């Protein structure tokens, strides 16, 4: 028993994020110590009961069980939230189109095709934007209300290592060009821009306003859900697990094989640079940079001349800058021998993933997303 006690970890006090501010760490520890907090992993030894106490409830087991139980509750919560995302994305637009039709406003919907909405161009633009925005914002707001995490924990804004923001921007430019050149034409995510192809009566000013909102607002809304409270919540189980879990979920949410690869790699990259810079702003900025490049490549491929001077300028500049940024990271890593310390936990990475993804809502969400990927790959 004494040997087991010596191996115990005070997971709240041992929690460490080297690139975060002290205010972030203090707020996170305080949140984890709150009574009746079902989504925080913490425990104390109850000597009288010879058991562990987790969140004011005695657990007749080990700290491994306490961590597993907390991960299962977190997975259950986010399973429901991501099902809500799927419902908004795939059913809300149909409901709104039906309501608008009942009011005499003309909008039609196709189940399959490059553009699902047709009719009044103003309504099509703003309905598409609203659906894409709500599917991220609604789950994010619900998570914030349920978790009640402090703002500085859910969305840490202070950049402790600015060089990683700049380096991340350059590498994301390189990745965007590399992936965009091959995946833009097959990307389901580009549907929001293909609406412009059918716009004949909408003014250039309204079209540009729609593009600006789509390029700048939607990526930030996506990051509010993914690298905001979700990633920060999962960090209590280690940054490695948080990176892996958010990467898998981001890939699943795309419903498209090509987009799954692109968004998965992008999420992995953004997670690394967000951790190194210590700020959620890094995630938002890097995703906006990627979206700008995706739209630029789509515009040149659709409306411009491929392999023109503009095309090669858009491709070669980020390649040079991105390779320079990669070289800088390698030199910095070798010079300073930087080793990131992850938060100690009891479960292995495999056991953590098993506990997180085992809930029925999470598995249902994953099955639906995979089926949608298969349908879009073979039926479109």
C-alpha positions as CSV (number, residue, x, y, z in Angstrom):
1,X,0.0,0.0,0.0
2,X,2.8,2.4,0.9
3,X,4.5,1.7,-2.5
4,X,1.2,2.5,-4.3
5,X,0.8,5.7,-2.3
6,X,4.3,6.8,-3.4
7,X,3.3,6.2,-7.1
8,X,0.2,8.3,-6.8
9,X,0.0,11.5,-8.8
10,X,-1.7,14.7,-7.7
11,X,-3.1,15.3,-11.2
12,X,-4.3,18.8,-10.5
13,X,-1.0,20.1,-9.0
14,X,1.1,18.1,-11.5
15,X,-0.9,19.6,-14.5
16,X,1.6,21.6,-16.5
17,X,1.5,23.5,-19.8
18,X,4.9,25.1,-20.2
19,X,3.9,27.7,-22.7
20,X,0.8,29.0,-20.9
21,X,0.6,31.9,-18.5
22,X,0.4,31.5,-14.8
23,X,-3.1,33.0,-14.9
24,X,-4.2,30.2,-17.2
25,X,-2.7,27.5,-15.0
26,X,-4.2,29.0,-11.8
27,X,-7.7,29.3,-13.4
28,X,-7.5,25.7,-14.8
29,X,-6.5,24.2,-11.4
30,X,-9.3,26.2,-9.7
31,X,-11.8,24.9,-12.3
32,X,-10.7,21.3,-11.7
33,X,-11.1,21.7,-7.9
34,X,-14.8,22.9,-8.1
35,X,-17.3,20.7,-6.3
36,X,-19.6,18.6,-8.4
37,X,-17.5,19.2,-11.5
38,X,-18.3,16.1,-13.5
39,X,-15.9,16.9,-16.3
40,X,-12.7,17.4,-14.3
41,X,-10.3,14.6,-13.5
42,X,-9.2,14.9,-9.8
43,X,-9.2,12.6,-6.8
44,X,-8.2,12.4,-3.2
45,X,-7.3,9.3,-1.1
46,X,-10.0,8.4,1.5
47,X,-8.0,6.6,4.2
48,X,-11.0,5.5,6.2
49,X,-12.7,3.9,3.2
50,X,-9.4,2.7,1.7
51,X,-10.7,4.0,-1.6
52,X,-10.4,7.0,-3.8
53,X,-12.8,10.0,-3.8
54,X,-13.5,11.5,-7.2
55,X,-15.6,14.7,-7.4
56,X,-17.0,14.2,-3.9
57,X,-18.1,10.6,-4.6
58,X,-16.2,7.6,-3.3
59,X,-14.8,5.4,-6.0
60,X,-14.1,1.8,-4.9
61,X,-11.2,1.3,-7.3
62,X,-8.1,3.0,-8.5
63,X,-7.2,6.3,-10.0
64,X,-7.3,4.6,-13.4
65,X,-11.0,4.1,-12.9
66,X,-11.4,7.7,-11.9
67,X,-9.7,8.9,-15.1
68,X,-11.6,6.5,-17.2
69,X,-14.9,7.5,-15.8
70,X,-14.2,11.2,-16.4
71,X,-13.1,10.5,-20.0
72,X,-16.3,8.6,-20.6
73,X,-18.4,11.5,-19.3
74,X,-16.5,13.9,-21.5
75,X,-16.9,11.6,-24.5
76,X,-20.6,11.3,-23.9
77,X,-21.0,15.1,-23.7
78,X,-19.1,15.7,-27.0
79,X,-20.9,12.9,-28.7
80,X,-24.2,14.6,-28.1
81,X,-22.7,18.0,-29.2
82,X,-21.4,16.6,-32.4
83,X,-24.7,14.8,-33.1
84,X,-26.3,18.3,-32.7
85,X,-23.8,19.6,-35.3
86,X,-24.8,16.8,-37.8
87,X,-28.5,17.6,-37.2
88,X,-28.0,21.3,-37.9
89,X,-25.9,20.6,-41.0
90,X,-28.1,18.0,-42.6
91,X,-31.6,18.8,-41.4
92,X,-31.9,22.5,-40.4
93,X,-31.4,23.7,-44.0
94,X,-34.3,21.4,-45.2
95,X,-36.5,22.7,-42.5
96,X,-35.7,26.3,-43.3
97,X,-36.3,25.7,-47.0
98,X,-39.7,24.2,-46.3
99,X,-40.6,27.2,-44.1
100,X,-39.5,29.7,-46.7
101,X,-41.4,27.8,-49.4
102,X,-44.5,28.0,-47.2
103,X,-44.0,31.7,-46.9
104,X,-43.8,32.1,-50.7
105,X,-40.0,32.5,-51.0
106,X,-38.4,30.5,-53.7
107,X,-35.5,28.2,-52.7
108,X,-35.0,24.7,-54.0
109,X,-32.6,22.0,-52.6
110,X,-30.7,19.2,-54.3
111,X,-29.6,16.3,-52.2
112,X,-26.5,15.6,-54.3
113,X,-24.5,17.9,-56.5
114,X,-21.9,20.6,-56.4
115,X,-24.4,23.1,-55.0
116,X,-27.4,22.0,-52.9
117,X,-29.3,25.3,-52.8
118,X,-31.0,27.1,-55.7
119,X,-33.3,30.0,-56.1
120,X,-33.3,33.6,-54.7
121,X,-29.5,34.3,-54.6
122,X,-29.6,36.5,-51.5
123,X,-31.4,33.9,-49.5
124,X,-29.2,31.1,-50.8
125,X,-26.0,33.0,-49.8
126,X,-27.2,33.9,-46.3
127,X,-28.9,30.6,-45.6
128,X,-25.8,28.7,-46.5
129,X,-23.6,31.0,-44.3
130,X,-26.1,30.8,-41.4
131,X,-26.2,27.0,-41.5
132,X,-22.4,26.7,-41.6
133,X,-22.0,29.2,-38.8
134,X,-24.7,27.7,-36.5
135,X,-23.4,24.1,-36.8
136,X,-20.2,25.2,-35.1
137,X,-21.5,28.0,-32.8
138,X,-24.5,26.1,-31.2
139,X,-22.4,23.1,-29.9
140,X,-19.6,25.5,-28.8
141,X,-22.1,27.7,-26.8
142,X,-23.7,24.6,-25.3
143,X,-20.3,23.3,-24.2
144,X,-19.4,26.6,-22.6
145,X,-22.7,26.7,-20.6
146,X,-22.3,23.1,-19.4
147,X,-18.6,23.1,-18.6
148,X,-18.5,26.6,-17.1
149,X,-14.8,26.9,-17.8
150,X,-13.2,30.4,-17.2
151,X,-12.8,32.5,-20.3
152,X,-9.0,32.5,-20.0
153,X,-9.0,28.7,-20.0
154,X,-11.5,28.1,-22.8
155,X,-10.0,30.8,-25.0
156,X,-6.5,31.8,-23.8
157,X,-5.5,34.9,-25.8
158,X,-2.1,35.8,-24.5
159,X,0.6,34.8,-26.9
160,X,3.7,33.7,-24.9
161,X,5.9,32.7,-27.9
162,X,5.0,35.0,-30.8
163,X,7.6,33.4,-33.1
164,X,5.5,30.2,-33.3
165,X,2.5,32.2,-34.6
166,X,4.6,33.6,-37.5
167,X,6.3,30.2,-38.2
168,X,2.9,28.5,-38.1
169,X,1.5,30.9,-40.6
170,X,4.3,30.2,-43.1
171,X,4.0,26.5,-42.7
172,X,0.2,26.6,-43.1
173,X,0.7,28.6,-46.3
174,X,2.9,25.8,-47.6
175,X,0.5,23.1,-46.5
176,X,-2.5,24.9,-48.0
177,X,-0.8,25.2,-51.4
178,X,0.4,21.6,-51.4
179,X,-3.0,20.2,-50.4
180,X,-5.1,22.8,-52.2
181,X,-3.6,22.1,-55.7
182,X,-4.8,18.5,-55.6
183,X,-7.9,18.7,-53.4
184,X,-9.7,21.9,-54.2
185,X,-11.7,20.5,-57.1
186,X,-12.8,17.5,-55.1
187,X,-13.5,19.3,-51.8
188,X,-17.0,19.2,-50.5
189,X,-16.0,22.2,-48.3
190,X,-15.8,24.3,-51.4
191,X,-19.6,24.1,-51.8
192,X,-19.9,27.4,-49.9
193,X,-17.9,29.0,-52.7
194,X,-19.5,27.2,-55.6
195,X,-22.7,29.1,-54.8
196,X,-20.9,32.1,-56.4
197,X,-20.8,30.3,-59.7
198,X,-24.6,30.4,-60.0
199,X,-24.9,34.0,-58.9
200,X,-25.9,36.2,-61.9
201,X,-28.0,38.9,-60.3
202,X,-26.2,39.5,-57.1
203,X,-24.0,42.6,-57.0
204,X,-20.2,42.2,-56.7
205,X,-20.4,44.1,-53.4
206,X,-22.8,41.5,-51.9
207,X,-20.7,38.6,-53.3
208,X,-17.5,40.0,-51.8
209,X,-19.2,40.6,-48.4
210,X,-20.4,37.0,-48.4
211,X,-16.8,35.8,-49.3
212,X,-15.2,37.9,-46.6
213,X,-17.6,36.6,-43.9
214,X,-17.1,33.0,-45.1
215,X,-13.3,33.3,-45.1
216,X,-13.0,35.2,-41.9
217,X,-15.9,34.1,-39.6
218,X,-16.5,30.4,-40.4
219,X,-12.9,29.3,-39.6
220,X,-13.0,31.2,-36.3
221,X,-16.3,29.5,-35.4
222,X,-14.8,26.1,-36.2
223,X,-11.9,26.8,-33.9
224,X,-14.2,28.0,-31.2
225,X,-15.7,24.5,-31.1
226,X,-12.5,22.5,-31.7
227,X,-9.5,24.3,-30.3
228,X,-11.5,26.3,-27.8
229,X,-13.2,24.6,-24.9
230,X,-12.9,21.1,-26.4
231,X,-9.2,21.1,-26.8
232,X,-8.6,22.9,-23.5
233,X,-10.9,20.4,-21.7
234,X,-9.0,17.5,-23.1
235,X,-5.6,18.9,-22.0
236,X,-6.2,17.7,-18.5
237,X,-5.5,14.2,-19.9
238,X,-2.3,15.3,-21.7
239,X,-1.6,17.4,-24.8
240,X,-0.8,14.2,-26.8
241,X,-4.3,12.9,-26.2
242,X,-5.9,16.3,-26.8
243,X,-4.1,16.6,-30.2
244,X,-5.0,13.0,-31.3
245,X,-8.7,13.3,-30.2
246,X,-9.3,16.7,-31.9
247,X,-7.6,15.6,-35.1
248,X,-9.8,12.5,-35.4
249,X,-13.0,14.5,-34.6
250,X,-12.1,17.3,-37.1
251,X,-11.5,14.7,-39.8
252,X,-14.8,12.9,-39.1
253,X,-16.8,16.2,-39.2
254,X,-15.8,16.8,-42.8
255,X,-17.9,13.9,-44.3
256,X,-15.5,13.8,-47.3
257,X,-12.4,11.6,-47.7
258,X,-10.3,14.3,-49.4
259,X,-11.4,16.9,-46.8
260,X,-10.8,14.5,-44.0
261,X,-7.1,14.2,-45.0
262,X,-6.7,18.0,-45.4
263,X,-8.5,19.1,-42.3
264,X,-6.9,16.3,-40.2
265,X,-3.4,17.5,-41.2
266,X,-4.4,21.1,-40.7
267,X,-5.8,20.4,-37.2
268,X,-2.7,18.5,-36.2
269,X,-0.5,21.4,-37.3
270,X,-2.7,24.0,-35.7
271,X,-2.7,22.1,-32.4
272,X,1.1,22.0,-32.3
273,X,1.5,25.7,-32.9
274,X,-1.3,26.7,-30.6
275,X,0.4,24.7,-27.8
276,X,3.8,26.3,-28.6
277,X,2.5,29.8,-28.8
278,X,0.2,29.4,-25.8
279,X,-2.8,31.2,-27.4
280,X,-6.1,30.3,-29.0
281,X,-5.5,33.3,-31.4
282,X,-2.9,31.2,-33.1
283,X,-5.5,28.5,-34.0
284,X,-7.9,31.1,-35.3
285,X,-5.3,33.0,-37.4
286,X,-3.8,29.8,-38.9
287,X,-7.2,28.5,-39.9
288,X,-8.1,31.8,-41.5
289,X,-4.8,31.8,-43.5
290,X,-5.6,28.3,-44.7
291,X,-9.2,29.3,-45.8
292,X,-7.9,32.4,-47.6
293,X,-5.5,30.1,-49.6
294,X,-8.2,27.6,-50.3
295,X,-10.5,30.3,-51.7
296,X,-7.7,31.9,-53.7
297,X,-6.8,28.5,-55.3
298,X,-10.5,27.8,-56.0
299,X,-10.9,31.2,-57.6
300,X,-7.9,30.9,-59.9
301,X,-9.0,27.3,-60.9
302,X,-12.6,28.4,-61.5
303,X,-12.3,31.9,-62.9
304,X,-8.7,32.5,-63.8
305,X,-6.0,30.9,-65.8
306,X,-4.3,27.9,-64.3
307,X,-0.5,28.1,-64.3
308,X,-0.6,31.8,-65.0
309,X,1.7,34.3,-63.3
310,X,-0.8,34.7,-60.5
311,X,-1.0,31.0,-60.0
312,X,2.8,30.5,-59.8
313,X,3.1,33.5,-57.5
314,X,0.5,32.1,-55.2
315,X,2.3,28.7,-55.2
316,X,6.0,29.6,-55.1
317,X,6.0,32.3,-52.5
318,X,4.5,30.1,-49.7
319,X,6.7,27.2,-50.7
320,X,9.9,29.3,-50.2
321,X,8.6,30.8,-47.0
322,X,7.2,27.6,-45.6
323,X,10.5,25.7,-46.2
324,X,12.4,28.5,-44.5
325,X,10.0,28.2,-41.5
326,X,10.4,24.5,-41.4
327,X,14.2,24.9,-41.4
328,X,13.9,27.4,-38.6
329,X,11.9,25.0,-36.4
330,X,14.5,22.2,-37.0
331,X,17.4,24.5,-36.1
332,X,15.6,25.8,-33.0
333,X,14.8,22.3,-31.9
334,X,18.4,21.1,-32.3
335,X,19.9,24.2,-30.7
336,X,17.8,24.3,-27.6
337,X,17.0,20.6,-27.3
338,X,13.4,21.6,-26.5
339,X,11.4,18.7,-25.0
340,X,7.8,19.4,-24.3
341,X,6.5,17.9,-21.0
342,X,3.0,16.4,-21.1
343,X,0.7,16.2,-18.1
344,X,1.2,12.9,-16.3
345,X,-1.9,10.7,-16.2
346,X,-2.6,7.1,-15.3
347,X,-4.1,5.7,-18.5
348,X,-2.2,4.9,-21.6
349,X,-3.0,6.8,-24.8
350,X,-4.8,3.8,-26.2
351,X,-6.9,3.4,-23.0
352,X,-7.7,7.1,-23.0
353,X,-9.0,6.9,-26.6
354,X,-11.0,3.8,-25.8
355,X,-12.7,5.5,-22.9
356,X,-13.4,8.7,-24.8
357,X,-14.8,7.2,-28.0
358,X,-16.7,4.3,-26.4
359,X,-19.9,6.2,-25.7
360,X,-23.0,5.5,-27.8
361,X,-23.5,9.1,-29.1
362,X,-19.8,9.3,-30.0
363,X,-19.9,6.0,-31.9
364,X,-23.1,6.9,-33.6
365,X,-21.6,10.2,-34.7
366,X,-18.6,8.4,-36.1
367,X,-20.7,5.8,-37.9
368,X,-22.9,8.5,-39.5
369,X,-19.8,10.5,-40.6
370,X,-18.1,7.5,-42.2
371,X,-21.4,6.6,-44.0
372,X,-21.6,10.2,-45.3
373,X,-18.0,9.9,-46.5
374,X,-18.8,6.7,-48.4
375,X,-21.9,8.2,-49.9
376,X,-20.1,11.3,-51.1
377,X,-17.3,9.3,-52.5
378,X,-19.3,6.8,-54.5
379,X,-22.7,8.5,-55.2
380,X,-21.7,12.1,-56.1
